[in-house]
């Protein structure tokens, strides 16, 4: 059974929460991007935790029947990107996340995130 984008996002968020990711954001980029519908951004406190978070996402995604299309940045582990097709996951140490500020780059003022729709 194929998961929809919301279900895929939830698998990722659960995997991140299991390894204590910080400041998890789910960005709805449908219509803004031609390569994905959701971006999930999260922080780990160290490169070791970033790698553990990425491993957790990959393991849980595969268990849920999702295809891991690509994974980049395991070494040095400051920023790991996991491509799940309709969902792209960015896991970073706080300094890198602050510098690149993907949330601002991929947001449109007033556009709700998936998190907002659940409130």
URWODA-V553061 format. One record per residue. RES is the residue in three letters. PSI is psi as a letter, one per 30 degrees, with the letter a starting at -180 (* if undefined). D_FIRST is the distance of its C-alpha to the first C-alpha in Angstrom with 2 decimals. Layout:
res=(RES RES)
psi=(PSI PSI)
d_first=(D_FIRST D_FIRST)
This chain:
res=(UNK UNK UNK UNK UNK UNK UNK UNK UNK UNK UNK UNK UNK UNK UNK UNK UNK UNK UNK UNK UNK UNK UNK UNK UNK UNK UNK UNK UNK UNK UNK UNK UNK UNK UNK UNK UNK UNK UNK UNK UNK UNK UNK UNK UNK UNK UNK UNK UNK UNK UNK UNK UNK UNK UNK UNK UNK UNK UNK UNK UNK UNK UNK UNK UNK UNK UNK UNK UNK UNK UNK UNK UNK UNK UNK UNK UNK UNK UNK UNK UNK UNK UNK UNK UNK UNK UNK UNK UNK UNK UNK UNK UNK UNK UNK UNK UNK UNK UNK UNK UNK UNK UNK UNK UNK UNK UNK UNK UNK UNK UNK UNK UNK UNK UNK UNK UNK UNK UNK)
psi=(k k k l e e e e e e e e e e e e e f g h l k h k k j k j g k f f k g f l f k k k k l k l f l e e e e e e e e e e e e e e e e e g g k k j f l k k g e j f g f j k k k j g c f k k k k k l l e e e e e e f h e e e e g l k k f k k l e e e f f *)
d_first=(0.00 3.79 6.46 9.60 12.94 14.20 11.49 11.97 15.65 15.69 14.33 17.14 19.71 19.20 19.65 22.72 24.15 23.92 26.35 28.47 27.88 30.36 30.16 26.44 26.07 23.05 24.36 22.99 24.11 22.33 25.18 27.23 25.36 24.10 22.07 19.93 19.24 19.81 22.22 22.47 25.95 27.20 30.34 31.30 34.93 35.55 34.28 33.39 31.21 29.60 28.65 27.36 25.25 23.78 23.09 21.36 19.06 18.24 17.73 15.48 13.40 12.96 12.25 9.33 7.98 9.92 12.57 16.08 18.06 21.34 23.44 27.08 30.00 29.69 33.42 35.35 32.52 33.93 30.96 27.58 25.08 21.42 19.54 15.78 15.97 15.52 16.96 20.17 21.74 25.53 27.12 30.92 34.13 35.89 38.62 36.30 34.18 37.41 38.72 35.79 34.81 31.45 30.95 34.09 33.37 30.00 31.07 32.80 35.28 33.96 30.35 28.19 25.72 22.41 24.43 27.07 24.79 23.96 27.70)
